[in-house]
């Protein structure tokens, strides 16, 4: 579940593959949009043109139950309410490191008790079989229909469903699924 204090979190992928999840020390005050802008400039200046990253940065304030965030080209995380309502966290901008002098919008959302934060990599939604991609809607439906269960169990249900979807085919990408429940 989400903490009571201010807790930064990052979820992303570097170079189109691999995953990055990180937190940074309490007391470090940073704007997610400004930090994405700085990271973008640093990556743009220090890496070859084909290198980039997708990165979602958020700061959760447990006292105010508010998540302030910015998204640098990552798949938009989803909030699923106790009633099953879905909200997408889309504020931000393009991928990080591909273009110079980019700015990233910020969003801020109030989280309600029991609401589930869902961040994921394309390894969850893009695996294919003869019927097409697993897809975001299938992910949403699985989390929504199992939202009453503990988060580790929901995670297991989703990863098993992705595995079942691709069958004997090799998983083409890493699977990253981050779930947190607001208190």
mmCIF file of the C-alpha atoms, coordinates in Angstrom:
data_MODEL
# 
_entry.id   MODEL 
# 
loop_
_atom_site.group_PDB 
_atom_site.id 
_atom_site.type_symbol 
_atom_site.label_atom_id 
_atom_site.label_alt_id 
_atom_site.label_comp_id 
_atom_site.label_asym_id 
_atom_site.label_entity_id 
_atom_site.label_seq_id 
_atom_site.pdbx_PDB_ins_code 
_atom_site.Cartn_x 
_atom_site.Cartn_y 
_atom_site.Cartn_z 
_atom_site.occupancy 
_atom_site.B_iso_or_equiv 
_atom_site.pdbx_formal_charge 
_atom_site.auth_seq_id 
_atom_site.auth_comp_id 
_atom_site.auth_asym_id 
_atom_site.auth_atom_id 
_atom_site.pdbx_PDB_model_num 
ATOM 1   C CA . UNK A 1 1   ? 0.000   0.000   0.000   1.00 0.00 ? 1   UNK A CA 1 
ATOM 2   C CA . UNK A 1 2   ? 1.007   3.606   -0.451  1.00 0.00 ? 2   UNK A CA 1 
ATOM 3   C CA . UNK A 1 3   ? 2.977   5.237   2.388   1.00 0.00 ? 3   UNK A CA 1 
ATOM 4   C CA . UNK A 1 4   ? 1.782   8.011   4.705   1.00 0.00 ? 4   UNK A CA 1 
ATOM 5   C CA . UNK A 1 5   ? 4.804   10.243  3.997   1.00 0.00 ? 5   UNK A CA 1 
ATOM 6   C CA . UNK A 1 6   ? 5.959   11.858  0.745   1.00 0.00 ? 6   UNK A CA 1 
ATOM 7   C CA . UNK A 1 7   ? 7.328   9.043   -1.371  1.00 0.00 ? 7   UNK A CA 1 
ATOM 8   C CA . UNK A 1 8   ? 8.860   9.486   -4.821  1.00 0.00 ? 8   UNK A CA 1 
ATOM 9   C CA . UNK A 1 9   ? 8.622   6.646   -7.318  1.00 0.00 ? 9   UNK A CA 1 
ATOM 10  C CA . UNK A 1 10  ? 9.946   6.108   -10.843 1.00 0.00 ? 10  UNK A CA 1 
ATOM 11  C CA . UNK A 1 11  ? 8.925   3.467   -13.387 1.00 0.00 ? 11  UNK A CA 1 
ATOM 12  C CA . UNK A 1 12  ? 10.384  3.313   -16.878 1.00 0.00 ? 12  UNK A CA 1 
ATOM 13  C CA . UNK A 1 13  ? 12.373  1.614   -19.593 1.00 0.00 ? 13  UNK A CA 1 
ATOM 14  C CA . UNK A 1 14  ? 15.737  2.539   -21.101 1.00 0.00 ? 14  UNK A CA 1 
ATOM 15  C CA . UNK A 1 15  ? 16.500  2.207   -24.796 1.00 0.00 ? 15  UNK A CA 1 
ATOM 16  C CA . UNK A 1 16  ? 13.122  0.691   -25.503 1.00 0.00 ? 16  UNK A CA 1 
ATOM 17  C CA . UNK A 1 17  ? 13.933  -2.436  -23.478 1.00 0.00 ? 17  UNK A CA 1 
ATOM 18  C CA . UNK A 1 18  ? 14.721  -3.219  -19.877 1.00 0.00 ? 18  UNK A CA 1 
ATOM 19  C CA . UNK A 1 19  ? 13.081  -1.682  -16.857 1.00 0.00 ? 19  UNK A CA 1 
ATOM 20  C CA . UNK A 1 20  ? 13.897  0.938   -14.273 1.00 0.00 ? 20  UNK A CA 1 
ATOM 21  C CA . UNK A 1 21  ? 12.200  1.321   -10.909 1.00 0.00 ? 21  UNK A CA 1 
ATOM 22  C CA . UNK A 1 22  ? 13.618  3.605   -8.265  1.00 0.00 ? 22  UNK A CA 1 
ATOM 23  C CA . UNK A 1 23  ? 12.916  5.741   -5.253  1.00 0.00 ? 23  UNK A CA 1 
ATOM 24  C CA . UNK A 1 24  ? 15.023  8.587   -3.930  1.00 0.00 ? 24  UNK A CA 1 
ATOM 25  C CA . UNK A 1 25  ? 15.682  9.789   -0.379  1.00 0.00 ? 25  UNK A CA 1 
ATOM 26  C CA . UNK A 1 26  ? 13.054  11.514  1.712   1.00 0.00 ? 26  UNK A CA 1 
ATOM 27  C CA . UNK A 1 27  ? 13.630  15.243  1.989   1.00 0.00 ? 27  UNK A CA 1 
ATOM 28  C CA . UNK A 1 28  ? 14.738  15.657  -1.616  1.00 0.00 ? 28  UNK A CA 1 
ATOM 29  C CA . UNK A 1 29  ? 12.292  18.189  -3.050  1.00 0.00 ? 29  UNK A CA 1 
ATOM 30  C CA . UNK A 1 30  ? 11.879  17.853  -6.785  1.00 0.00 ? 30  UNK A CA 1 
ATOM 31  C CA . UNK A 1 31  ? 9.215   18.574  -9.357  1.00 0.00 ? 31  UNK A CA 1 
ATOM 32  C CA . UNK A 1 32  ? 8.572   15.496  -11.533 1.00 0.00 ? 32  UNK A CA 1 
ATOM 33  C CA . UNK A 1 33  ? 8.218   17.615  -14.695 1.00 0.00 ? 33  UNK A CA 1 
ATOM 34  C CA . UNK A 1 34  ? 11.370  19.616  -13.994 1.00 0.00 ? 34  UNK A CA 1 
ATOM 35  C CA . UNK A 1 35  ? 13.334  16.452  -13.212 1.00 0.00 ? 35  UNK A CA 1 
ATOM 36  C CA . UNK A 1 36  ? 12.203  14.849  -16.487 1.00 0.00 ? 36  UNK A CA 1 
ATOM 37  C CA . UNK A 1 37  ? 13.365  17.987  -18.316 1.00 0.00 ? 37  UNK A CA 1 
ATOM 38  C CA . UNK A 1 38  ? 16.800  17.758  -16.657 1.00 0.00 ? 38  UNK A CA 1 
ATOM 39  C CA . UNK A 1 39  ? 17.090  14.036  -17.353 1.00 0.00 ? 39  UNK A CA 1 
ATOM 40  C CA . UNK A 1 40  ? 16.049  14.624  -20.959 1.00 0.00 ? 40  UNK A CA 1 
ATOM 41  C CA . UNK A 1 41  ? 18.780  17.224  -21.457 1.00 0.00 ? 41  UNK A CA 1 
ATOM 42  C CA . UNK A 1 42  ? 21.397  14.986  -19.816 1.00 0.00 ? 42  UNK A CA 1 
ATOM 43  C CA . UNK A 1 43  ? 20.463  11.945  -21.913 1.00 0.00 ? 43  UNK A CA 1 
ATOM 44  C CA . UNK A 1 44  ? 20.260  13.987  -25.115 1.00 0.00 ? 44  UNK A CA 1 
ATOM 45  C CA . UNK A 1 45  ? 23.747  15.429  -24.520 1.00 0.00 ? 45  UNK A CA 1 
ATOM 46  C CA . UNK A 1 46  ? 25.430  12.225  -23.381 1.00 0.00 ? 46  UNK A CA 1 
ATOM 47  C CA . UNK A 1 47  ? 24.014  9.374   -25.474 1.00 0.00 ? 47  UNK A CA 1 
ATOM 48  C CA . UNK A 1 48  ? 23.811  8.411   -29.156 1.00 0.00 ? 48  UNK A CA 1 
ATOM 49  C CA . UNK A 1 49  ? 20.693  9.646   -31.005 1.00 0.00 ? 49  UNK A CA 1 
ATOM 50  C CA . UNK A 1 50  ? 19.030  6.219   -30.990 1.00 0.00 ? 50  UNK A CA 1 
ATOM 51  C CA . UNK A 1 51  ? 19.144  5.994   -27.182 1.00 0.00 ? 51  UNK A CA 1 
ATOM 52  C CA . UNK A 1 52  ? 16.152  7.174   -25.208 1.00 0.00 ? 52  UNK A CA 1 
ATOM 53  C CA . UNK A 1 53  ? 14.091  6.228   -22.168 1.00 0.00 ? 53  UNK A CA 1 
ATOM 54  C CA . UNK A 1 54  ? 10.477  6.195   -21.130 1.00 0.00 ? 54  UNK A CA 1 
ATOM 55  C CA . UNK A 1 55  ? 9.941   7.297   -17.568 1.00 0.00 ? 55  UNK A CA 1 
ATOM 56  C CA . UNK A 1 56  ? 6.997   7.965   -15.276 1.00 0.00 ? 56  UNK A CA 1 
ATOM 57  C CA . UNK A 1 57  ? 7.896   10.038  -12.198 1.00 0.00 ? 57  UNK A CA 1 
ATOM 58  C CA . UNK A 1 58  ? 5.512   10.610  -9.334  1.00 0.00 ? 58  UNK A CA 1 
ATOM 59  C CA . UNK A 1 59  ? 5.575   11.949  -5.801  1.00 0.00 ? 59  UNK A CA 1 
ATOM 60  C CA . UNK A 1 60  ? 2.909   10.564  -3.502  1.00 0.00 ? 60  UNK A CA 1 
ATOM 61  C CA . UNK A 1 61  ? 1.974   12.647  -0.473  1.00 0.00 ? 61  UNK A CA 1 
ATOM 62  C CA . UNK A 1 62  ? 0.430   10.235  2.022   1.00 0.00 ? 62  UNK A CA 1 
ATOM 63  C CA . UNK A 1 63  ? -0.847  13.014  4.276   1.00 0.00 ? 63  UNK A CA 1 
ATOM 64  C CA . UNK A 1 64  ? -2.789  14.687  1.468   1.00 0.00 ? 64  UNK A CA 1 
ATOM 65  C CA . UNK A 1 65  ? -3.437  11.441  -0.474  1.00 0.00 ? 65  UNK A CA 1 
ATOM 66  C CA . UNK A 1 66  ? -2.211  13.247  -3.594  1.00 0.00 ? 66  UNK A CA 1 
ATOM 67  C CA . UNK A 1 67  ? 0.027   12.016  -6.411  1.00 0.00 ? 67  UNK A CA 1 
ATOM 68  C CA . UNK A 1 68  ? 1.887   14.667  -8.416  1.00 0.00 ? 68  UNK A CA 1 
ATOM 69  C CA . UNK A 1 69  ? 3.407   13.181  -11.546 1.00 0.00 ? 69  UNK A CA 1 
ATOM 70  C CA . UNK A 1 70  ? 4.835   13.632  -15.010 1.00 0.00 ? 70  UNK A CA 1 
ATOM 71  C CA . UNK A 1 71  ? 5.185   11.063  -17.745 1.00 0.00 ? 71  UNK A CA 1 
ATOM 72  C CA . UNK A 1 72  ? 8.055   10.984  -20.242 1.00 0.00 ? 72  UNK A CA 1 
ATOM 73  C CA . UNK A 1 73  ? 6.618   8.760   -22.953 1.00 0.00 ? 73  UNK A CA 1 
ATOM 74  C CA . UNK A 1 74  ? 5.895   5.750   -20.733 1.00 0.00 ? 74  UNK A CA 1 
ATOM 75  C CA . UNK A 1 75  ? 2.586   3.904   -20.974 1.00 0.00 ? 75  UNK A CA 1 
ATOM 76  C CA . UNK A 1 76  ? 0.206   5.974   -18.815 1.00 0.00 ? 76  UNK A CA 1 
ATOM 77  C CA . UNK A 1 77  ? -0.358  4.402   -15.403 1.00 0.00 ? 77  UNK A CA 1 
ATOM 78  C CA . UNK A 1 78  ? -3.953  3.726   -14.455 1.00 0.00 ? 78  UNK A CA 1 
ATOM 79  C CA . UNK A 1 79  ? -5.935  4.287   -11.274 1.00 0.00 ? 79  UNK A CA 1 
ATOM 80  C CA . UNK A 1 80  ? -8.752  1.830   -10.609 1.00 0.00 ? 80  UNK A CA 1 
ATOM 81  C CA . UNK A 1 81  ? -11.223 2.938   -7.956  1.00 0.00 ? 81  UNK A CA 1 
ATOM 82  C CA . UNK A 1 82  ? -13.031 0.802   -5.403  1.00 0.00 ? 82  UNK A CA 1 
ATOM 83  C CA . UNK A 1 83  ? -16.081 1.147   -7.660  1.00 0.00 ? 83  UNK A CA 1 
ATOM 84  C CA . UNK A 1 84  ? -14.100 0.037   -10.736 1.00 0.00 ? 84  UNK A CA 1 
ATOM 85  C CA . UNK A 1 85  ? -13.827 3.530   -12.257 1.00 0.00 ? 85  UNK A CA 1 
ATOM 86  C CA . UNK A 1 86  ? -10.677 4.040   -14.351 1.00 0.00 ? 86  UNK A CA 1 
ATOM 87  C CA . UNK A 1 87  ? -8.464  7.145   -14.561 1.00 0.00 ? 87  UNK A CA 1 
ATOM 88  C CA . UNK A 1 88  ? -5.340  7.399   -16.755 1.00 0.00 ? 88  UNK A CA 1 
ATOM 89  C CA . UNK A 1 89  ? -2.316  9.456   -15.683 1.00 0.00 ? 89  UNK A CA 1 
ATOM 90  C CA . UNK A 1 90  ? -1.437  11.044  -19.017 1.00 0.00 ? 90  UNK A CA 1 
ATOM 91  C CA . UNK A 1 91  ? 0.179   14.413  -18.190 1.00 0.00 ? 91  UNK A CA 1 
ATOM 92  C CA . UNK A 1 92  ? 3.784   14.713  -19.356 1.00 0.00 ? 92  UNK A CA 1 
ATOM 93  C CA . UNK A 1 93  ? 5.469   14.655  -22.730 1.00 0.00 ? 93  UNK A CA 1 
ATOM 94  C CA . UNK A 1 94  ? 7.483   12.583  -25.169 1.00 0.00 ? 94  UNK A CA 1 
ATOM 95  C CA . UNK A 1 95  ? 10.210  10.020  -24.470 1.00 0.00 ? 95  UNK A CA 1 
ATOM 96  C CA . UNK A 1 96  ? 13.278  11.194  -22.544 1.00 0.00 ? 96  UNK A CA 1 
ATOM 97  C CA . UNK A 1 97  ? 16.550  11.852  -24.395 1.00 0.00 ? 97  UNK A CA 1 
ATOM 98  C CA . UNK A 1 98  ? 15.377  11.836  -28.006 1.00 0.00 ? 98  UNK A CA 1 
ATOM 99  C CA . UNK A 1 99  ? 14.876  15.605  -28.485 1.00 0.00 ? 99  UNK A CA 1 
ATOM 100 C CA . UNK A 1 100 ? 16.630  18.547  -26.825 1.00 0.00 ? 100 UNK A CA 1 
ATOM 101 C CA . UNK A 1 101 ? 14.939  21.263  -24.760 1.00 0.00 ? 101 UNK A CA 1 
ATOM 102 C CA . UNK A 1 102 ? 11.764  19.361  -23.960 1.00 0.00 ? 102 UNK A CA 1 
ATOM 103 C CA . UNK A 1 103 ? 9.380   20.380  -21.222 1.00 0.00 ? 103 UNK A CA 1 
ATOM 104 C CA . UNK A 1 104 ? 7.085   17.982  -19.395 1.00 0.00 ? 104 UNK A CA 1 
ATOM 105 C CA . UNK A 1 105 ? 3.646   18.855  -18.055 1.00 0.00 ? 105 UNK A CA 1 
ATOM 106 C CA . UNK A 1 106 ? 2.650   17.736  -14.585 1.00 0.00 ? 106 UNK A CA 1 
ATOM 107 C CA . UNK A 1 107 ? -0.592  16.322  -13.312 1.00 0.00 ? 107 UNK A CA 1 
ATOM 108 C CA . UNK A 1 108 ? -1.918  15.925  -9.809  1.00 0.00 ? 108 UNK A CA 1 
ATOM 109 C CA . UNK A 1 109 ? -4.610  13.516  -8.670  1.00 0.00 ? 109 UNK A CA 1 
ATOM 110 C CA . UNK A 1 110 ? -6.323  12.842  -5.388  1.00 0.00 ? 110 UNK A CA 1 
ATOM 111 C CA . UNK A 1 111 ? -6.172  9.156   -4.486  1.00 0.00 ? 111 UNK A CA 1 
ATOM 112 C CA . UNK A 1 112 ? -9.134  7.645   -2.686  1.00 0.00 ? 112 UNK A CA 1 
ATOM 113 C CA . UNK A 1 113 ? -8.930  4.824   -0.122  1.00 0.00 ? 113 UNK A CA 1 
ATOM 114 C CA . UNK A 1 114 ? -8.827  1.458   -1.849  1.00 0.00 ? 114 UNK A CA 1 
ATOM 115 C CA . UNK A 1 115 ? -7.897  2.907   -5.242  1.00 0.00 ? 115 UNK A CA 1 
ATOM 116 C CA . UNK A 1 116 ? -5.238  0.863   -7.057  1.00 0.00 ? 116 UNK A CA 1 
ATOM 117 C CA . UNK A 1 117 ? -2.305  2.458   -8.903  1.00 0.00 ? 117 UNK A CA 1 
ATOM 118 C CA . UNK A 1 118 ? -1.273  0.318   -11.900 1.00 0.00 ? 118 UNK A CA 1 
ATOM 119 C CA . UNK A 1 119 ? 1.982   1.026   -13.770 1.00 0.00 ? 119 UNK A CA 1 
ATOM 120 C CA . UNK A 1 120 ? 3.174   -1.438  -16.374 1.00 0.00 ? 120 UNK A CA 1 
ATOM 121 C CA . UNK A 1 121 ? 5.597   -2.038  -19.218 1.00 0.00 ? 121 UNK A CA 1 
ATOM 122 C CA . UNK A 1 122 ? 4.702   -2.915  -22.788 1.00 0.00 ? 122 UNK A CA 1 
ATOM 123 C CA . UNK A 1 123 ? 5.727   -6.469  -21.914 1.00 0.00 ? 123 UNK A CA 1 
ATOM 124 C CA . UNK A 1 124 ? 2.327   -6.721  -20.207 1.00 0.00 ? 124 UNK A CA 1 
ATOM 125 C CA . UNK A 1 125 ? 0.138   -5.282  -22.972 1.00 0.00 ? 125 UNK A CA 1 
ATOM 126 C CA . UNK A 1 126 ? 1.960   -6.057  -26.248 1.00 0.00 ? 126 UNK A CA 1 
ATOM 127 C CA . UNK A 1 127 ? 2.441   -9.859  -26.187 1.00 0.00 ? 127 UNK A CA 1 
ATOM 128 C CA . UNK A 1 128 ? 0.521   -11.393 -29.090 1.00 0.00 ? 128 UNK A CA 1 
ATOM 129 C CA . UNK A 1 129 ? -1.176  -14.578 -30.108 1.00 0.00 ? 129 UNK A CA 1 
ATOM 130 C CA . UNK A 1 130 ? -3.388  -15.404 -33.107 1.00 0.00 ? 130 UNK A CA 1 
ATOM 131 C CA . UNK A 1 131 ? -6.097  -13.103 -31.696 1.00 0.00 ? 131 UNK A CA 1 
ATOM 132 C CA . UNK A 1 132 ? -3.830  -10.035 -31.410 1.00 0.00 ? 132 UNK A CA 1 
ATOM 133 C CA . UNK A 1 133 ? -2.225  -8.210  -28.493 1.00 0.00 ? 133 UNK A CA 1 
ATOM 134 C CA . UNK A 1 134 ? -3.017  -8.859  -24.845 1.00 0.00 ? 134 UNK A CA 1 
ATOM 135 C CA . UNK A 1 135 ? -3.857  -5.153  -24.632 1.00 0.00 ? 135 UNK A CA 1 
ATOM 136 C CA . UNK A 1 136 ? -4.496  -2.496  -22.030 1.00 0.00 ? 136 UNK A CA 1 
ATOM 137 C CA . UNK A 1 137 ? -8.223  -3.216  -21.766 1.00 0.00 ? 137 UNK A CA 1 
ATOM 138 C CA . UNK A 1 138 ? -7.574  -6.841  -20.798 1.00 0.00 ? 138 UNK A CA 1 
ATOM 139 C CA . UNK A 1 139 ? -5.152  -5.613  -18.099 1.00 0.00 ? 139 UNK A CA 1 
ATOM 140 C CA . UNK A 1 140 ? -7.740  -3.128  -16.804 1.00 0.00 ? 140 UNK A CA 1 
ATOM 141 C CA . UNK A 1 141 ? -10.467 -5.782  -16.797 1.00 0.00 ? 141 UNK A CA 1 
ATOM 142 C CA . UNK A 1 142 ? -8.279  -8.229  -14.847 1.00 0.00 ? 142 UNK A CA 1 
ATOM 143 C CA . UNK A 1 143 ? -7.297  -5.703  -12.178 1.00 0.00 ? 143 UNK A CA 1 
ATOM 144 C CA . UNK A 1 144 ? -10.832 -4.313  -11.970 1.00 0.00 ? 144 UNK A CA 1 
ATOM 145 C CA . UNK A 1 145 ? -12.458 -7.733  -11.546 1.00 0.00 ? 145 UNK A CA 1 
ATOM 146 C CA . UNK A 1 146 ? -9.904  -8.770  -8.905  1.00 0.00 ? 146 UNK A CA 1 
ATOM 147 C CA . UNK A 1 147 ? -9.523  -5.428  -7.089  1.00 0.00 ? 147 UNK A CA 1 
ATOM 148 C CA . UNK A 1 148 ? -10.837 -6.922  -3.832  1.00 0.00 ? 148 UNK A CA 1 
ATOM 149 C CA . UNK A 1 149 ? -7.848  -9.319  -3.670  1.00 0.00 ? 149 UNK A CA 1 
ATOM 150 C CA . UNK A 1 150 ? -4.400  -8.624  -2.147  1.00 0.00 ? 150 UNK A CA 1 
ATOM 151 C CA . UNK A 1 151 ? -2.017  -6.918  -4.600  1.00 0.00 ? 151 UNK A CA 1 
ATOM 152 C CA . UNK A 1 152 ? 0.447   -9.843  -4.854  1.00 0.00 ? 152 UNK A CA 1 
ATOM 153 C CA . UNK A 1 153 ? -2.446  -12.076 -5.895  1.00 0.00 ? 153 UNK A CA 1 
ATOM 154 C CA . UNK A 1 154 ? -3.604  -9.546  -8.525  1.00 0.00 ? 154 UNK A CA 1 
ATOM 155 C CA . UNK A 1 155 ? -0.049  -9.370  -9.866  1.00 0.00 ? 155 UNK A CA 1 
ATOM 156 C CA . UNK A 1 156 ? 0.099   -13.153 -10.110 1.00 0.00 ? 156 UNK A CA 1 
ATOM 157 C CA . UNK A 1 157 ? -3.269  -13.276 -11.914 1.00 0.00 ? 157 UNK A CA 1 
ATOM 158 C CA . UNK A 1 158 ? -2.095  -10.704 -14.472 1.00 0.00 ? 158 UNK A CA 1 
ATOM 159 C CA . UNK A 1 159 ? 1.272   -12.354 -15.154 1.00 0.00 ? 159 UNK A CA 1 
ATOM 160 C CA . UNK A 1 160 ? -0.389  -15.776 -15.476 1.00 0.00 ? 160 UNK A CA 1 
ATOM 161 C CA . UNK A 1 161 ? -2.951  -14.312 -17.903 1.00 0.00 ? 161 UNK A CA 1 
ATOM 162 C CA . UNK A 1 162 ? -0.149  -12.814 -20.038 1.00 0.00 ? 162 UNK A CA 1 
ATOM 163 C CA . UNK A 1 163 ? 1.663   -16.174 -20.020 1.00 0.00 ? 163 UNK A CA 1 
ATOM 164 C CA . UNK A 1 164 ? -1.560  -17.979 -20.975 1.00 0.00 ? 164 UNK A CA 1 
ATOM 165 C CA . UNK A 1 165 ? -2.179  -15.421 -23.741 1.00 0.00 ? 165 UNK A CA 1 
ATOM 166 C CA . UNK A 1 166 ? 1.144   -16.098 -25.475 1.00 0.00 ? 166 UNK A CA 1 
ATOM 167 C CA . UNK A 1 167 ? 1.041   -19.860 -24.847 1.00 0.00 ? 167 UNK A CA 1 
ATOM 168 C CA . UNK A 1 168 ? 4.205   -21.592 -26.009 1.00 0.00 ? 168 UNK A CA 1 
ATOM 169 C CA . UNK A 1 169 ? 5.524   -18.454 -27.711 1.00 0.00 ? 169 UNK A CA 1 
ATOM 170 C CA . UNK A 1 170 ? 8.545   -16.770 -26.183 1.00 0.00 ? 170 UNK A CA 1 
ATOM 171 C CA . UNK A 1 171 ? 7.832   -13.628 -24.150 1.00 0.00 ? 171 UNK A CA 1 
ATOM 172 C CA . UNK A 1 172 ? 9.260   -10.880 -26.404 1.00 0.00 ? 172 UNK A CA 1 
ATOM 173 C CA . UNK A 1 173 ? 9.864   -8.288  -23.668 1.00 0.00 ? 173 UNK A CA 1 
ATOM 174 C CA . UNK A 1 174 ? 10.292  -7.842  -19.945 1.00 0.00 ? 174 UNK A CA 1 
ATOM 175 C CA . UNK A 1 175 ? 7.128   -7.792  -17.845 1.00 0.00 ? 175 UNK A CA 1 
ATOM 176 C CA . UNK A 1 176 ? 6.953   -5.016  -15.266 1.00 0.00 ? 176 UNK A CA 1 
ATOM 177 C CA . UNK A 1 177 ? 3.820   -4.510  -13.197 1.00 0.00 ? 177 UNK A CA 1 
ATOM 178 C CA . UNK A 1 178 ? 3.718   -2.087  -10.261 1.00 0.00 ? 178 UNK A CA 1 
ATOM 179 C CA . UNK A 1 179 ? 0.615   -2.107  -8.076  1.00 0.00 ? 179 UNK A CA 1 
ATOM 180 C CA . UNK A 1 180 ? -0.090  0.047   -5.013  1.00 0.00 ? 180 UNK A CA 1 
ATOM 181 C CA . UNK A 1 181 ? -3.312  0.527   -3.055  1.00 0.00 ? 181 UNK A CA 1 
ATOM 182 C CA . UNK A 1 182 ? -4.185  3.876   -1.486  1.00 0.00 ? 182 UNK A CA 1 
ATOM 183 C CA . UNK A 1 183 ? -5.080  3.816   2.207   1.00 0.00 ? 183 UNK A CA 1 
# 
